[in-house]
Amino acid sequence: MKKVLVLFAAFVLLTLNQAFAYRASDFSSDAKIISAINLLEQSGETDVLKRLQRYGVRVSFNDLSSYTYNSSKAFAVSTYNNYGTRIIVINSIYKDAPVEQIACLIAHESCHTKRVADLEEETIATQKEAATWIRLRNNSTYYPDTRLTKRLNKLGDLYLASSNGNNLVQQKIASSGFYRNQLGIN
């Protein structure tokens, strides 16, 4: 009888584990994005996956010129498609970026839940991006010297140097002309 109960308990646990597993293909059909989502799951970033799942978010690469003001500066956007479904669009110029960097962009954009971001939401999203980069980057790997790599390294440094009452990430956002315009900060 004890063996039957142990087997039943093991079966239930395995079944529950599968029921709560995420299928990266639910979020995208792009192999690079699927790899990034799998990396997020493997590294324990389940909060990102929960947000993607909760909002039925699809993630893709695309030219951002039709999605956002000043697309040359945007790395990715969280927006809505014609059907009102939330989507994350990563600038197609980063299609060849390392999977760790794509995962950071997804982590950032997953934090956007408002139709229009404010300073608080942008700060949370950017801190998530920085923390994810710190966790995922492999210090023995060479990352290409791109604008995205420089951004992630700078955000990581600001995040690590921040303290209670001195949020360097928020200060950087608040002083950025790009974000001041986007967030309507005077």
Summary of the structure (lengths in Angstrom):
residues: 186
radius of gyration: 18.5
end to end distance: 70.6
largest distance: 70.6
contacts: 518
relative contact order: 0.11
helix: 58%
strand: 10%
